[in-house]
Amino acid sequence: MEVGHVKCVADAKTGELLGCHIVSETAGDMIHEAVAMMVAHTPVKAVAKAIHAYPTLSALMRAALKEAAG
């Protein structure tokens, strides 16, 4: 069982991802989605709506993005 935490922070006006904190042994496998979003200036709502494979660690990223989207 994986133990950890994911938190994403977005700009309230633009929805752009400003940062992502991942505390997990597999953080290195999970951070790439957040990095790509930040480079592309992608709003969190756009990716939070996308289907993420479940049950995988990517489901944690989707949950964090949905929370950041408000």
C-alpha positions as semicolon CSV with decimal commas, in nm:
position;residue;x (nm);y (nm);z (nm)
1;M;0,000;0,000;0,000
2;E;0,136;0,339;-0,101
3;V;0,142;0,608;0,166
4;G;0,181;0,976;0,089
5;H;0,020;1,305;0,002
6;V;-0,029;1,516;-0,313
7;K;-0,120;1,886;-0,308
8;C;-0,151;2,113;-0,612
9;V;-0,170;2,493;-0,597
10;A;-0,332;2,692;-0,878
11;D;-0,372;3,062;-0,960
12;A;-0,725;3,163;-0,857
13;K;-0,779;3,381;-1,166
14;T;-0,623;3,178;-1,447
15;G;-0,639;2,827;-1,304
16;E;-0,274;2,777;-1,401
17;L;-0,082;2,526;-1,191
18;L;0,170;2,714;-0,975
19;G;0,319;2,423;-0,786
20;C;0,276;2,067;-0,673
21;H;0,396;1,895;-0,357
22;I;0,424;1,517;-0,358
23;V;0,533;1,327;-0,049
24;S;0,573;0,963;-0,146
25;E;0,833;0,700;-0,221
26;T;0,713;0,719;-0,582
27;A;0,705;1,098;-0,614
28;G;0,954;1,082;-0,900
29;D;0,706;0,877;-1,102
30;M;0,422;1,119;-1,033
31;I;0,576;1,465;-1,071
32;H;0,604;1,461;-1,451
33;E;0,237;1,544;-1,512
34;A;0,263;1,854;-1,293
35;V;0,589;1,966;-1,457
36;A;0,439;1,931;-1,806
37;M;0,132;2,130;-1,700
38;M;0,346;2,409;-1,555
39;V;0,563;2,434;-1,868
40;A;0,254;2,439;-2,094
41;H;0,060;2,678;-1,866
42;T;-0,230;2,432;-1,860
43;P;-0,528;2,516;-1,637
44;V;-0,584;2,255;-1,365
45;K;-0,950;2,211;-1,463
46;A;-0,848;2,084;-1,808
47;V;-0,642;1,798;-1,670
48;A;-0,863;1,734;-1,365
49;K;-1,144;1,644;-1,608
50;A;-0,925;1,392;-1,791
51;I;-0,962;1,026;-1,706
52;H;-0,669;0,895;-1,503
53;A;-0,612;0,522;-1,468
54;Y;-0,749;0,377;-1,145
55;P;-0,632;0,229;-0,915
56;T;-0,295;0,384;-0,983
57;L;-0,095;0,671;-0,843
58;S;-0,219;0,896;-1,125
59;A;-0,560;0,889;-0,956
60;L;-0,401;1,077;-0,665
61;M;-0,282;1,348;-0,905
62;R;-0,632;1,385;-1,050
63;A;-0,779;1,423;-0,701
64;A;-0,524;1,690;-0,612
65;L;-0,589;1,878;-0,939
66;K;-0,964;1,867;-0,881
67;E;-0,911;2,012;-0,534
68;A;-0,686;2,287;-0,672
69;A;-0,948;2,368;-0,936
70;G;-1,196;2,440;-0,661
